[in-house]
Amino acid sequence: MGHAGMAATVVRYLRSVGASTTTDPVEALPRPQLRAVGEDERAPLDRDEFRRVLGNFATGVTVITAPPTADAPDSGPAGFACQSFASLSLDPPLVSFMVARTSTTWPRIARAGVFCVNVLGADQGALCRGFAVSGADKFAGVAFDAAPVSGSPRLTGAPAWIDCTIQAVHTGGDHLIVVGRVEALGTPESDAGSDAVDAAAPLLFHRGKFGRFTL
């Protein structure tokens, strides 16, 4: 049945139950008036209490990396530790991460237009701490190769990597919500083929501390 036939069937049904099928324009509902939230309307949440309670949610840990940009090739690659990473969509394949609007690394990733998510393993806590600091050479002594599509650093020993282009960026309070389209991805097992060993245990973050998952 085509669209016209489906429409005719719907009209016949509406008439049979006594519903109006007029073609006159329908008056739109009034739109709510938009305004800024006043300071006296904000929820009285203590920042430390907010962090304490939300810290009970355990997360994995990643390092988001990007290659040097054409306008500053001598600046080297960019990267930062990120726990706010998530799978977003299967079709199309999308992932997301959040980054503080005050981040000094994010502008470099934004200019690159691409990034690689390096999922960290349980034994990579020190590596994560290195990428969590500001103002240092985060890649000093760090082994990596280039992700196949973006050329972003793919950290050696990471249990998984996801190579992406930036799809969209949205504001979310004091953070930015970055959506990436997945161009390539893999694990040491899939990269090595059928002779690969079991996947490494993930690095977890809970209540301000690193931990590991045990079966």
Steps between C-alpha positions, in 0.01 A plus 500: 500500500644838399495821706176617332325172574616508863374857538160409354471208741578725795240756389233230466579371848483848654163563337368163624573594860359850462831685505538825310688475170492869412785634291480846656828623653554387859586773745835434661524482877666804659873463544639529854687820568873432526708684757817462700485322835531745787760453771224459760353211297810284489497178699685548831761233428837499665775440240695263725187303582416479130844353428479261796164355404575475126834339584311185599444434130796292381629573152764379262792725415621614159759728346374716214777581251534703181783552248695824453311757296621639168522854643724384788680181395780555752262506797473122498192288563234589756338282765319497831359246745123465478254289699184649348504287185204301369369311200221710348359342182539182298354631172677723423789397727544785747678547832514795736718651768483806721775755550520807723453828316815623676713218353813620324530171309152505348565793258786301345276194455226719357739648243613152401138397442579140592585297808573149625352355818751278678325276754744440785577169667525424871880536501499844333419719799836678481445568130162653583650725767754626248223610266300655784760771572509837326798675346731200470618297201242226540648282227855493640603134525158379382499237223237543229435464130256676266132406485419388144258776396564810710870451572428568868730333754394143574657417836691175526342250738152655501234224501295682235514800267233693309607728214256787437420822320319775688130489407355767730571700814228606746513715812421339834546743786869539578585214259478429130337184366704373206346251257735298281426285198690172519720441195698201629543306823669195640659310786834322528309175445328613182818665373706184560247255360405155624818445702421791734490467878206592723411866540667697779298598807370859488622791710212627718450829684285507814482751786812677384713185478607256232389140526460185296221260409527146634287201400 
